[in-house]
Amino acid sequence: MSTGETVMPAPLRPGDPRTLAGHVLTGRLGEGGQGVVFLGRGPDGERVAVKILHARFGADPRARSRFVREVGAARRVAGFCTARVLSADLDGEVPYVVSEYIEGPSLREFVLRHGPQDGGSLERLAIGTLTALVAVHRAGIVHRDFKPGNVLLSPEGPRVVDFGIARILDATSTLTSQAVGTPAYMAPEQLGGLPATTAADLFAWGATMAYAATGRSPFAADSIAGIVAAVLDADPDLDGLTGPLRPLVESCLVKDPAARPSAADLLARLLATAQAPDTAADRTRLSATRVLSEEQTAPVPPEPATEPASEPRPAAGSAPVPAAAPARRISRRALLAGAGATAVAAAVGVTLLLRDDRTNWTHDLGKEEARTLAATEDTVFLLLRSGALHALDAATGHTRWTHPSGSTAMALSGAGLFTVGADGTVQNLDSAGGQSRWSARLAIVGTAKEGDDEKPPSPDFGDALIAAGGDVVAAAVLDRNSDFTGLDRAAVTAFDTGNGRRLWDRTVSQRTLQVLSPSRVLAAPDVIALVLGVTVHAFSTSTGKELWRFPLGGMYAGAAALTGDTFLIGGKDPGKAFHALDTATGKPRWQTSPSEFNATSLACDAQTVYIAPPAPGTVRGFDVHTGKERWRSIDVSQETWGPVNGIVYGTNSTEEPTIVALNASTGKTLWRWNGHQLEMLAANSSKAFIVSSDGENQTLSALRAAR
């Protein structure tokens, strides 16, 4: 199906880069949880899509890993089936990938504008998308989110895109049983919590073809629970789908995954019945025949071993991923029971199937990504990247209130809950009901002062920072080197926590050597600290007077904290020192030698700082005032949180992702929780609240803190 339609990109925003790696960026094509996709032109004038990992993820190894996996998945699929990856830099300060720009709308957009398809155009769509699935499966990938929105209609034919949640089935991956995808196009076994196989992609293909032919999902309903129920127990609504395609779609929409055909078998049957005589159809069939021929000559995968099918297996060359094996066939009763629980979870947001006796409750966040997590004794506050702020009962996980605030940052202190929004509004919210107690506006970044030739800044409140301490809440807005001159600027504004009265604002700027340098704002009763580029600026909370500044010697901050009378900061760059400074004067109390240690994660209280290295290693506890080592633990190799109620939390990813609880005084391991990649953590005296990820979806869980 060739549309000839042009999709207009959105204009670039203030703060967006204008050039990258020799490509001129001209507009925005979209934004996801991981990054922003720009329309650009290469040195030869070719239009390209440039995806840049969000600056806030630049130093996050897990985000980089997801980004690398998505790029790897796209590279493993034949170029005529998806967007070809042209170049990528995944190790630099700003990870990016340049891919072929696909001109044309999605299938969903096309059907909404022009209505259902039939005849030759529907046949070409079916052959083209099946050809793509054959290539995807041969590359060892289960797409897991095949749907009308992920099929782009280019002039050369349909392209299957969005491998952001694809699971690559090779020796290094672990199958997941978490439900991933869009309910109306998810197979019953996915809704039942079983791993998605290639058979799930065929179910989604059948539902997508039904949508293309009828303009509606074959399992349409008024609610998510109704859609889930229809997928599980209702016959698909295929009224309007006629001709030789109908029995093929019906064979894909059967409930039993073992009874569905493979993509290759289905493509062979479709080619045998294809009737469209035009040139476009000939080109489509030629590509399909070539892929099918390669599929039939690929090495035959080994017979399944006797281990459970959910265990990872080494890939056999370029052999296709096996479809759902008979050993995985489940009873109708078990399927309905498991998916019934999923339907309830989808309706109310609370997962009912708990994995162990340490878990009190969980929330499935799906593709929503958490931005900030905080907790008190009775409430958990979760800010999502969509801007929604949720308050949950800490004991039960039930939602107390939701604030659609458009917030981009959140801070919790003894004085209350504070947010800053994408429009530059700072709010104090009532933690019990979510009502706004007061609101105020952030200052705009002032004109740069390093020379008349510098451009006036354009603030991006989406990068605003906020922190609360004592009677002051401080927020900062950054102009993060948007004109690539190397000048970072920030405006810091302090408000009275009680009434929102603006106390003072200050603007600082400095020359840096790297784009999008990490920044932080921290608050204590007497000091507001701003980490800008490679310098720490400290201001008096009462007057805004700059008390001191501390140059980090070319080190970009990886972790920072204010505790009592000590400011702590470590670098994300290898071979840089960790510093402990006097908050009143900025003078060093102690530091580690560059060759000995540096930190990208730390936790601290008034007596001890717990430092995690940037790569898997040993976590150490140091005396805050003297730097004397108190203990070290090899059980935690990366990242630390807390301490809360005598417990320090950390992660260990040397074998499988593991969350570890340590005694804060001795470093002794209290308990471990295996199989979860920790994104963030907050705790109260009785529970640890964690956002974990399987690499594609996130889950909020409440864990019992006691041993």
C-alpha positions as CSV (number, residue, x, y, z in Angstrom):
1,M,0.0,0.0,0.0
2,S,1.6,3.3,-1.1
3,T,0.0,6.4,0.3
4,G,2.0,9.3,-1.0
5,E,1.1,11.2,2.2
6,T,3.6,13.5,3.9
7,V,3.8,13.5,7.7
8,M,4.8,17.0,8.9
9,P,7.2,17.1,11.8
10,A,6.7,19.4,14.8
11,P,9.0,22.4,15.1
12,L,12.2,22.2,17.2
13,R,11.7,23.4,20.8
14,P,14.0,25.8,22.7
15,G,16.9,23.7,24.0
16,D,16.8,21.1,21.2
17,P,20.1,20.6,19.3
18,R,20.3,22.0,15.8
19,T,23.1,19.7,14.6
20,L,24.5,16.4,15.6
21,A,27.3,14.3,14.1
22,G,27.2,16.2,10.8
23,H,23.4,16.0,10.5
24,V,21.2,19.2,10.5
25,L,18.1,18.6,12.7
26,T,15.0,20.3,11.2
27,G,12.0,19.1,13.3
28,R,10.6,16.7,15.9
29,L,9.1,13.4,14.8
30,G,8.1,12.2,18.2
31,E,9.2,11.6,21.8
32,G,9.2,8.4,23.9
33,G,10.2,7.3,27.3
34,Q,13.8,6.9,26.3
35,G,14.5,9.7,23.9
36,V,13.5,12.2,21.2
37,V,13.3,11.4,17.5
38,F,14.2,14.3,15.2
39,L,13.9,14.7,11.4
40,G,17.3,15.6,10.0
41,R,19.4,15.9,6.8
42,G,22.7,14.1,6.4
43,P,25.8,15.6,4.7
44,D,24.5,14.3,1.3
45,G,21.1,15.9,1.8
46,E,19.3,12.6,2.6
47,R,16.5,12.9,5.1
48,V,17.1,10.8,8.2
49,A,15.5,10.1,11.6
50,V,17.9,10.9,14.5
51,K,17.0,9.4,17.9
52,I,18.8,10.9,20.9
53,L,18.7,9.4,24.3
54,H,17.2,11.8,26.8
55,A,19.9,13.8,28.6
56,R,18.5,12.7,32.0
57,F,19.4,9.1,31.0
58,G,22.9,9.9,29.6
59,A,24.7,8.6,32.7
60,D,22.2,5.7,33.4
61,P,23.7,2.4,32.3
62,R,20.3,0.7,32.3
63,A,18.8,3.3,30.0
64,R,21.8,3.0,27.7
65,S,21.4,-0.8,27.7
66,R,17.7,-0.5,26.6
67,F,18.7,2.0,23.9
68,V,21.5,-0.4,22.7
69,R,19.0,-3.3,22.7
70,E,16.5,-1.4,20.6
71,V,19.2,-0.4,18.1
72,G,20.4,-4.0,18.0
73,A,17.0,-5.3,17.3
74,A,16.5,-3.0,14.4
75,R,19.8,-3.9,12.9
76,R,19.0,-7.6,13.0
77,V,16.0,-7.2,10.7
78,A,16.2,-6.9,6.9
79,G,16.4,-3.3,5.9
80,F,13.4,-3.4,3.5
81,C,11.1,-4.5,6.4
82,T,12.0,-1.8,8.9
83,A,13.9,1.5,9.1
84,R,17.6,0.8,8.3
85,V,20.1,1.9,10.9
86,L,22.6,4.2,9.1
87,S,24.9,5.1,12.0
88,A,25.0,5.2,15.7
89,D,27.2,6.3,18.6
90,L,26.0,4.5,21.8
91,D,29.1,5.2,23.9
92,G,29.4,9.0,23.7
93,E,28.2,11.6,26.1
94,V,25.0,11.9,24.0
95,P,24.0,8.5,22.7
96,Y,22.2,8.6,19.3
97,V,21.2,6.5,16.3
98,V,20.6,7.7,12.8
99,S,18.2,5.7,10.8
100,E,16.4,5.8,7.5
101,Y,13.4,8.2,7.5
102,I,10.2,6.4,6.6
103,E,7.9,8.8,4.7
104,G,4.2,8.1,5.3
105,P,1.6,7.6,8.0
106,S,1.0,4.7,10.2
107,L,-1.7,2.2,9.3
108,R,-3.8,3.4,12.1
109,E,-3.6,7.0,10.9
110,F,-4.3,6.0,7.3
111,V,-7.5,4.0,8.2
112,L,-8.7,6.8,10.4
113,R,-8.4,9.3,7.5
114,H,-9.4,7.1,4.6
115,G,-11.4,4.2,6.0
116,P,-11.0,0.4,5.7
117,Q,-8.9,-1.1,2.9
118,D,-9.8,-3.9,0.5
119,G,-8.8,-5.5,-2.8
120,G,-5.2,-5.1,-4.0
121,S,-4.2,-2.6,-1.3
122,L,-5.2,-4.9,1.5
123,E,-3.5,-7.8,-0.1
124,R,-0.2,-5.9,-0.5
125,L,-0.5,-4.8,3.1
126,A,-0.9,-8.4,4.2
127,I,2.0,-9.7,2.2
128,G,4.3,-6.8,3.1
129,T,3.7,-7.1,6.9
130,L,3.9,-10.9,6.9
131,T,7.2,-10.6,5.0
132,A,8.4,-8.3,7.7
133,L,7.4,-10.7,10.5
134,V,9.2,-13.6,8.7
135,A,12.3,-11.4,8.7
136,V,11.8,-10.3,12.3
137,H,11.4,-13.9,13.5
138,R,14.3,-15.2,11.5
139,A,16.5,-12.5,13.2
140,G,15.6,-14.1,16.6
141,I,13.1,-11.4,17.7
142,V,9.6,-11.5,19.0
143,H,8.1,-8.1,18.3
144,R,5.5,-8.3,21.1
145,D,3.7,-5.0,20.2
146,F,2.7,-5.5,16.6
147,K,-0.3,-3.2,15.9
148,P,-1.6,-0.7,13.4
149,G,0.3,2.1,15.0
150,N,3.6,0.3,14.5
151,V,3.1,-0.3,10.7
152,L,4.3,2.6,8.6
153,L,3.0,2.9,5.0
154,S,6.0,4.1,3.0
155,P,5.9,4.6,-0.8
156,E,8.0,1.3,-1.1
157,G,5.5,-0.7,1.0
158,P,4.7,-1.2,4.7
159,R,7.5,-1.1,7.3
160,V,7.3,-2.6,10.8
161,V,8.8,-0.3,13.4
162,D,9.2,0.2,17.2
163,F,11.4,-2.5,18.6
164,G,11.5,-0.6,21.9
165,I,9.9,-3.5,23.7
166,A,11.0,-6.3,21.5
167,R,12.6,-9.3,23.1
168,I,15.6,-10.7,21.4
169,L,15.7,-14.4,21.9
170,D,19.4,-15.2,22.1
171,A,21.6,-16.8,24.7
172,T,21.9,-13.6,26.8
173,S,18.2,-12.9,27.2
174,T,15.7,-14.1,29.7
175,L,12.1,-14.6,28.7
176,T,9.6,-12.6,30.7
177,S,6.0,-13.5,31.7
178,Q,5.0,-9.8,32.1
179,A,2.2,-8.7,29.9
180,V,3.6,-6.3,27.3
181,G,1.7,-4.7,24.5
182,T,-1.7,-3.2,23.5
183,P,-4.6,-5.2,24.9
184,A,-6.7,-5.3,21.7
185,Y,-3.8,-6.8,19.8
186,M,-2.3,-9.0,22.5
187,A,-2.7,-12.8,22.4
188,P,-4.6,-14.6,25.1
189,E,-1.5,-16.2,26.5
190,Q,0.2,-12.8,26.9
191,L,-2.8,-11.6,28.9
192,G,-2.6,-14.8,30.9
193,G,1.0,-13.9,31.9
194,L,2.8,-16.5,29.8
195,P,5.8,-15.6,27.7
196,A,5.2,-14.1,24.3
197,T,6.4,-16.3,21.4
198,T,6.2,-15.8,17.7
199,A,2.7,-17.1,17.8
200,A,1.7,-14.0,19.8
201,D,3.0,-11.9,16.9
202,L,0.8,-13.9,14.5
203,F,-2.3,-13.2,16.7
204,A,-1.4,-9.5,16.6
205,W,-1.0,-9.6,12.8
206,G,-4.4,-11.2,12.4
207,A,-6.0,-8.5,14.6
208,T,-4.2,-5.8,12.7
209,M,-5.3,-7.1,9.3
210,A,-8.9,-7.2,10.6
211,Y,-8.5,-3.6,11.7
212,A,-7.2,-2.6,8.2
213,A,-10.2,-4.4,6.5
214,T,-13.0,-3.2,8.8
215,G,-11.7,-0.1,10.5
216,R,-12.1,-1.6,14.0
217,S,-10.4,-4.0,16.3
218,P,-11.9,-7.6,16.2
219,F,-12.1,-7.4,20.0
220,A,-13.5,-3.9,20.4
221,A,-15.1,-3.1,23.8
222,D,-15.8,0.0,25.9
223,S,-13.2,-0.7,28.6
224,I,-9.8,-2.5,29.0
225,A,-11.5,-5.2,31.0
226,G,-14.1,-5.7,28.3
227,I,-11.3,-5.9,25.6
228,V,-9.4,-8.5,27.8
229,A,-12.6,-10.5,28.2
230,A,-13.3,-10.5,24.4
231,V,-9.7,-11.6,23.6
232,L,-10.0,-14.4,26.1
233,D,-13.4,-15.8,25.4
234,A,-15.2,-14.2,22.4
235,D,-15.0,-15.0,18.7
236,P,-13.4,-12.2,16.7
237,D,-15.7,-9.8,14.9
238,L,-14.6,-10.1,11.3
239,D,-17.7,-8.8,9.6
240,G,-16.5,-6.9,6.6
241,L,-13.4,-9.0,6.0
242,T,-14.0,-11.2,2.9
243,G,-12.0,-13.1,0.3
244,P,-9.0,-15.4,0.7
245,L,-7.5,-13.3,3.5
246,R,-10.3,-14.1,5.9
247,P,-9.5,-17.8,6.6
248,L,-5.8,-16.8,7.1
249,V,-6.8,-14.2,9.7
250,E,-9.1,-16.6,11.4
251,S,-6.3,-19.1,11.7
252,C,-4.2,-16.5,13.5
253,L,-6.9,-15.5,16.0
254,V,-7.4,-18.9,17.5
255,K,-7.0,-19.0,21.3
256,D,-4.4,-21.8,21.4
257,P,-1.0,-20.5,20.3
258,A,0.1,-24.0,19.3
259,A,-2.7,-24.1,16.7
260,R,-1.6,-20.9,14.9
261,P,0.5,-21.1,11.8
262,S,4.1,-19.7,11.6
263,A,4.7,-16.5,9.7
264,A,6.5,-18.4,6.9
265,D,3.7,-20.9,6.5
266,L,1.1,-18.1,6.4
267,L,3.1,-16.1,3.9
268,A,3.4,-19.2,1.6
269,R,-0.4,-19.7,1.8
270,L,-1.0,-16.0,1.1
271,L,1.3,-15.9,-1.9
272,A,-0.5,-18.9,-3.3
273,T,-3.8,-17.1,-3.3
274,A,-2.6,-13.6,-4.2
275,Q,-4.5,-12.1,-7.1
276,A,-3.6,-8.4,-7.4
277,P,-2.0,-7.9,-10.9
278,D,-0.4,-4.5,-10.6
279,T,3.3,-3.6,-10.5
280,A,3.3,-2.7,-6.8
281,A,1.8,-6.1,-6.0
282,D,4.6,-7.7,-8.1
283,R,7.3,-5.9,-6.2
284,T,5.7,-6.9,-2.9
285,R,5.4,-10.5,-3.9
286,L,9.0,-10.5,-5.2
287,S,10.3,-9.3,-1.8
288,A,8.1,-11.8,0.0
289,T,9.3,-14.7,-2.2
290,R,12.9,-13.8,-1.6
291,V,12.5,-13.7,2.2
292,L,10.4,-16.9,2.1
293,S,13.1,-18.7,0.1
294,E,15.8,-17.6,2.6
295,E,13.6,-18.8,5.4
296,Q,13.2,-22.2,4.0
297,T,16.9,-22.6,3.5
298,A,17.8,-21.4,7.0
299,P,19.3,-23.9,9.4
300,V,16.8,-26.1,11.2
301,P,16.6,-25.2,14.9
302,P,17.5,-28.1,17.3
303,E,14.7,-30.1,19.0
304,P,13.6,-28.5,22.2
305,A,15.4,-29.8,25.3
306,T,13.5,-31.1,28.3
307,E,14.1,-27.9,30.4
308,P,11.1,-25.5,30.8
309,A,10.5,-23.5,27.7
310,S,10.8,-20.3,29.6
311,E,14.6,-20.9,30.0
312,P,16.8,-19.0,27.5
313,R,18.4,-21.1,24.8
314,P,21.5,-20.3,22.6
315,A,20.5,-19.3,19.1
316,A,21.3,-21.7,16.3
317,G,22.8,-19.5,13.7
318,S,20.1,-17.6,11.8
319,A,17.5,-20.2,12.5
320,P,14.0,-18.9,13.1
321,V,12.8,-18.6,16.7
322,P,10.6,-21.7,17.4
323,A,6.9,-21.0,17.7
324,A,5.1,-21.9,20.9
325,A,6.0,-25.5,21.6
326,P,3.4,-28.1,22.5
327,A,5.0,-28.4,25.9
328,R,3.8,-24.9,26.7
329,R,0.2,-25.6,25.9
330,I,-2.0,-24.8,28.8
331,S,-5.5,-25.7,29.8
332,R,-8.4,-23.3,29.0
333,R,-9.2,-23.1,32.7
334,A,-5.6,-22.1,33.5
335,L,-5.6,-19.6,30.7
336,L,-8.8,-17.9,31.8
337,A,-7.8,-17.9,35.5
338,G,-4.4,-16.2,34.8
339,A,-5.8,-13.7,32.3
340,G,-8.8,-13.0,34.5
341,A,-6.4,-11.8,37.2
342,T,-4.7,-9.7,34.5
343,A,-8.1,-8.2,33.5
344,V,-8.8,-7.2,37.1
345,A,-5.3,-5.7,37.4
346,A,-5.8,-3.7,34.2
347,A,-9.0,-2.4,35.5
348,V,-7.8,-1.3,38.9
349,G,-4.1,-0.9,38.5
350,V,-3.1,-3.3,41.3
351,T,-1.4,-6.6,40.4
352,L,-3.0,-9.5,42.2
353,L,-0.4,-12.1,41.5
354,L,2.5,-11.7,44.0
355,R,5.7,-13.4,43.3
356,D,7.0,-14.1,46.9
357,D,6.4,-13.6,50.6
358,R,8.4,-10.4,50.7
359,T,6.2,-8.6,48.3
360,N,3.2,-6.8,49.9
361,W,1.7,-5.4,46.7
362,T,2.7,-4.3,43.2
363,H,1.5,-1.9,40.5
364,D,2.1,-2.7,36.9
365,L,3.2,0.6,35.2
366,G,3.5,-0.9,31.8
367,K,5.3,1.3,29.3
368,E,4.9,4.3,31.7
369,E,8.3,5.3,33.0
370,A,8.7,6.6,36.6
371,R,10.5,9.9,37.0
372,T,10.6,10.3,40.8
373,L,9.7,8.1,43.8
374,A,9.3,9.2,47.4
375,A,7.7,7.8,50.6
376,T,6.4,8.7,54.0
377,E,5.2,6.3,56.7
378,D,1.7,6.2,55.2
379,T,2.0,7.4,51.5
380,V,4.0,6.6,48.4
381,F,4.4,9.4,45.9
382,L,5.1,8.4,42.3
383,L,5.7,10.9,39.5
384,L,5.6,9.5,36.0
385,R,7.3,10.9,32.9
386,S,3.8,11.7,31.5
387,G,3.6,14.3,34.3
388,A,0.9,12.5,36.4
389,L,1.5,12.4,40.1
390,H,0.0,9.5,42.1
391,A,-0.3,9.1,45.9
392,L,-0.7,5.5,47.0
393,D,-1.5,4.0,50.4
394,A,1.8,2.6,51.6
395,A,0.1,-0.3,53.4
396,T,-2.2,-1.5,50.5
397,G,-1.0,0.2,47.3
398,H,-4.5,1.6,46.7
399,T,-4.6,5.0,45.0
400,R,-5.4,7.8,47.4
401,W,-5.3,10.6,44.8
402,T,-4.0,11.5,41.4
403,H,-2.8,14.9,40.3
404,P,-2.6,15.5,36.5
405,S,-0.1,18.2,37.2
406,G,2.2,18.0,34.2
407,S,5.0,18.0,36.8
408,T,8.6,17.3,35.7
409,A,10.2,17.1,39.2
410,M,9.1,16.5,42.7
411,A,10.6,17.0,46.2
412,L,9.4,15.7,49.6
413,S,10.6,17.1,52.9
414,G,9.3,17.7,56.4
415,A,7.7,20.9,55.1
416,G,5.5,19.1,52.5
417,L,5.3,17.9,48.9
418,F,6.6,20.2,46.2
419,T,6.5,20.0,42.4
420,V,7.7,22.0,39.4
421,G,5.8,21.8,36.1
422,A,6.7,22.0,32.5
423,D,5.3,25.5,32.4
424,G,7.6,26.7,35.2
425,T,5.0,26.6,38.0
426,V,6.2,25.5,41.5
427,Q,3.4,24.1,43.7
428,N,3.0,22.9,47.3
429,L,0.5,20.1,47.3
430,D,-1.4,18.8,50.3
431,S,0.0,15.3,50.7
432,A,-3.4,14.0,52.1
433,G,-5.6,15.1,49.2
434,G,-3.4,16.4,46.4
435,Q,-4.9,20.0,46.5
436,S,-2.6,22.9,45.7
437,R,-1.8,25.0,48.8
438,W,0.1,27.6,46.9
439,S,1.8,28.1,43.5
440,A,4.5,30.4,42.2
441,R,6.5,30.9,39.0
442,L,10.1,30.1,38.4
443,A,12.5,32.9,37.3
444,I,13.6,33.0,33.7
445,V,17.3,32.4,33.0
446,G,19.0,35.8,32.6
447,T,21.1,37.0,29.7
448,A,24.5,35.3,29.5
449,K,27.4,37.5,30.9
450,E,30.4,36.0,29.2
451,G,30.3,38.3,26.2
452,D,27.9,40.3,24.0
453,D,28.1,37.7,21.3
454,E,26.3,35.1,23.4
455,K,22.7,34.4,22.5
456,P,19.9,35.1,25.0
457,P,18.9,31.8,26.6
458,S,15.6,30.0,26.0
459,P,14.5,28.2,29.2
460,D,13.2,24.6,28.9
461,F,11.1,24.1,32.1
462,G,11.0,20.4,31.2
463,D,14.5,20.2,32.6
464,A,13.7,22.1,35.9
465,L,15.1,20.8,39.2
466,I,13.6,21.1,42.7
467,A,14.7,20.4,46.2
468,A,13.4,21.2,49.7
469,G,15.2,21.7,53.0
470,G,14.2,23.5,56.2
471,D,11.8,26.4,55.4
472,V,13.0,26.8,51.8
473,V,12.2,25.1,48.6
474,A,14.6,25.8,45.7
475,A,14.0,25.2,42.0
476,A,16.3,25.7,39.1
477,V,15.7,25.9,35.4
478,L,18.5,25.2,32.9
479,D,19.5,26.3,29.5
480,R,21.7,23.3,28.8
481,N,24.0,24.5,26.1
482,S,21.2,24.6,23.5
483,D,23.2,26.7,21.1
484,F,26.3,24.5,21.3
485,T,28.5,27.4,22.4
486,G,29.6,25.5,25.5
487,L,27.9,27.9,27.9
488,D,25.7,26.4,30.6
489,R,23.2,28.7,32.4
490,A,20.9,28.2,35.3
491,A,18.5,30.4,37.3
492,V,17.8,29.3,40.9
493,T,14.7,30.6,42.7
494,A,14.0,30.1,46.4
495,F,10.5,30.1,47.9
496,D,9.2,30.1,51.5
497,T,7.7,26.6,52.0
498,G,4.8,28.0,54.1
499,N,3.3,30.5,51.7
500,G,5.2,30.4,48.4
501,R,6.7,33.8,48.8
502,R,9.7,34.3,46.5
503,L,12.7,34.9,48.7
504,W,15.4,35.4,46.0
505,D,16.6,34.3,42.6
506,R,20.1,34.0,41.2
507,T,21.5,33.4,37.7
508,V,24.8,31.6,37.1
509,S,26.6,30.6,33.9
510,Q,29.8,28.9,33.0
511,R,31.8,27.6,30.1
512,T,31.8,23.9,29.7
513,L,33.3,21.4,27.3
514,Q,30.5,18.9,26.9
515,V,26.9,19.3,25.8
516,L,24.0,18.4,28.2
517,S,26.2,18.2,31.3
518,P,24.4,16.7,34.4
519,S,23.1,19.2,37.0
520,R,21.6,18.9,40.4
521,V,20.0,21.2,43.0
522,L,20.1,20.3,46.7
523,A,18.7,22.0,49.8
524,A,19.5,22.1,53.5
525,P,18.3,24.4,56.2
526,D,21.3,26.9,55.6
527,V,22.6,26.1,52.1
528,I,21.2,25.7,48.6
529,A,23.7,23.9,46.3
530,L,23.6,23.9,42.6
531,V,25.8,21.5,40.6
532,L,26.2,23.1,37.1
533,G,28.6,21.4,34.7
534,V,31.9,21.0,36.4
535,T,31.3,23.5,39.3
536,V,29.4,23.5,42.6
537,H,27.7,26.8,43.6
538,A,26.5,27.2,47.2
539,F,24.0,30.0,48.2
540,S,22.6,31.1,51.5
541,T,19.1,30.0,52.0
542,S,18.0,33.2,53.6
543,T,19.6,35.8,51.3
544,G,20.7,34.0,48.1
545,K,24.3,35.3,48.5
546,E,26.8,32.9,46.9
547,L,28.7,31.5,49.8
548,W,31.3,29.6,47.8
549,R,32.0,27.7,44.6
550,F,34.0,24.6,44.2
551,P,35.5,23.6,40.8
552,L,35.4,19.8,40.2
553,G,38.6,19.8,38.0
554,G,36.9,18.7,34.8
555,M,34.9,16.0,36.7
556,Y,31.2,15.8,35.8
557,A,29.1,15.1,38.8
558,G,27.8,11.5,39.1
559,A,26.2,11.7,42.6
560,A,25.8,14.5,45.2
561,A,24.2,14.9,48.7
562,L,23.9,17.4,51.5
563,T,23.9,15.9,55.0
564,G,24.3,18.0,58.2
565,D,27.4,20.2,57.7
566,T,28.9,18.2,54.8
567,F,28.4,18.3,51.1
568,L,29.3,15.1,49.2
569,I,30.0,14.7,45.5
570,G,31.4,12.1,43.2
571,G,32.2,11.9,39.5
572,K,30.7,9.8,36.8
573,D,34.1,9.9,34.9
574,P,36.6,7.1,35.6
575,G,39.6,8.1,37.6
576,K,38.1,11.2,39.3
577,A,38.1,11.8,43.1
578,F,35.2,11.8,45.5
579,H,35.0,15.0,47.6
580,A,33.5,15.8,51.1
581,L,33.2,19.6,51.6
582,D,32.3,21.8,54.5
583,T,28.9,23.3,53.6
584,A,29.6,26.6,55.4
585,T,32.9,27.3,53.6
586,G,33.3,24.9,50.7
587,K,36.7,23.8,51.9
588,P,37.5,20.1,51.5
589,R,37.2,17.8,54.6
590,W,38.6,14.8,52.8
591,Q,38.7,13.1,49.4
592,T,39.6,9.8,47.8
593,S,42.5,9.7,45.5
594,P,41.6,9.6,41.8
595,S,43.1,6.2,41.3
596,E,41.4,4.7,44.4
597,F,37.7,5.4,44.0
598,N,34.9,7.5,42.5
599,A,31.1,7.3,42.7
600,T,28.1,7.6,40.5
601,S,25.7,6.6,43.3
602,L,25.7,7.4,47.0
603,A,23.5,7.2,50.1
604,C,24.2,8.9,53.3
605,D,23.0,10.0,56.8
606,A,24.6,12.4,59.2
607,Q,27.4,9.9,60.2
608,T,28.1,7.7,57.2
609,V,28.2,7.9,53.4
610,Y,27.7,4.7,51.4
611,I,29.4,5.0,48.0
612,A,28.9,2.8,44.9
613,P,31.3,2.7,42.0
614,P,30.4,3.5,38.4
615,A,31.0,-0.1,37.4
616,P,30.4,-3.3,39.2
617,G,32.7,-3.4,42.3
618,T,32.6,-3.0,46.1
619,V,30.3,-0.6,48.0
620,R,32.0,1.1,50.9
621,G,30.8,3.0,54.0
622,F,32.9,6.0,55.0
623,D,32.7,8.3,58.1
624,V,31.2,11.5,56.7
625,H,33.5,13.8,58.7
626,T,36.9,12.0,58.5
627,G,36.6,9.8,55.4
628,K,37.7,6.7,57.5
629,E,36.4,3.5,55.9
630,R,33.9,1.8,58.2
631,W,33.0,-1.3,56.1
632,R,32.8,-2.6,52.6
633,S,30.4,-5.1,51.0
634,I,31.0,-7.2,47.9
635,D,27.3,-8.2,48.0
636,V,26.3,-4.8,46.6
637,S,28.2,-3.9,43.4
638,Q,26.2,-0.9,42.0
639,E,23.9,1.9,43.3
640,T,22.8,2.6,46.9
641,W,19.7,4.2,48.5
642,G,18.9,5.2,52.0
643,P,19.6,4.5,54.8
644,V,16.2,4.2,56.3
645,N,15.6,2.7,59.7
646,G,19.1,1.2,59.8
647,I,19.0,-0.3,56.3
648,V,21.0,0.6,53.2
649,Y,19.6,-0.7,49.9
650,G,21.6,-1.5,46.8
651,T,21.9,-3.6,43.7
652,N,24.1,-6.3,42.4
653,S,24.1,-7.2,38.7
654,T,27.1,-9.4,38.4
655,E,25.0,-12.4,37.7
656,E,21.3,-11.5,37.6
657,P,19.7,-8.3,38.7
658,T,19.4,-8.4,42.5
659,I,18.2,-6.0,45.2
660,V,20.2,-6.2,48.4
661,A,19.4,-4.9,51.9
662,L,22.4,-4.2,54.1
663,N,22.8,-3.3,57.8
664,A,23.8,0.3,57.7
665,S,26.1,0.0,60.7
666,T,28.0,-3.2,59.7
667,G,27.4,-3.7,56.0
668,K,26.1,-7.2,56.7
669,T,23.6,-8.5,54.2
670,L,20.1,-8.8,55.6
671,W,18.2,-10.1,52.6
672,R,18.3,-10.4,48.8
673,W,15.5,-10.2,46.2
674,N,16.5,-11.7,42.8
675,G,15.6,-11.1,39.2
676,H,14.7,-7.4,39.1
677,Q,16.5,-4.5,37.5
678,L,16.1,-1.7,40.0
679,E,15.3,1.7,38.6
680,M,14.7,3.7,41.8
681,L,13.8,3.1,45.4
682,A,12.2,4.9,48.4
683,A,11.6,3.5,51.8
684,N,9.9,4.1,55.2
685,S,10.5,2.2,58.4
686,S,8.6,-0.9,57.4
687,K,8.8,-1.2,53.6
688,A,11.0,-0.6,50.6
689,F,9.2,0.7,47.5
690,I,10.9,-0.1,44.3
691,V,10.4,0.7,40.6
692,S,11.9,-2.3,38.7
693,S,12.2,-3.0,35.0
694,D,12.4,-6.0,32.8
695,G,14.0,-3.8,30.2
696,E,10.7,-2.8,28.6
697,N,8.0,-2.5,31.3
698,Q,8.2,-1.1,34.8
699,T,6.6,-2.3,38.0
700,L,6.2,-0.6,41.4
701,S,6.5,-3.0,44.3
702,A,6.3,-2.7,48.1
703,L,8.7,-5.1,49.9
704,R,8.8,-5.9,53.5
705,A,11.9,-4.3,54.9
706,A,12.4,-6.5,58.0
707,R,14.6,-9.5,57.7
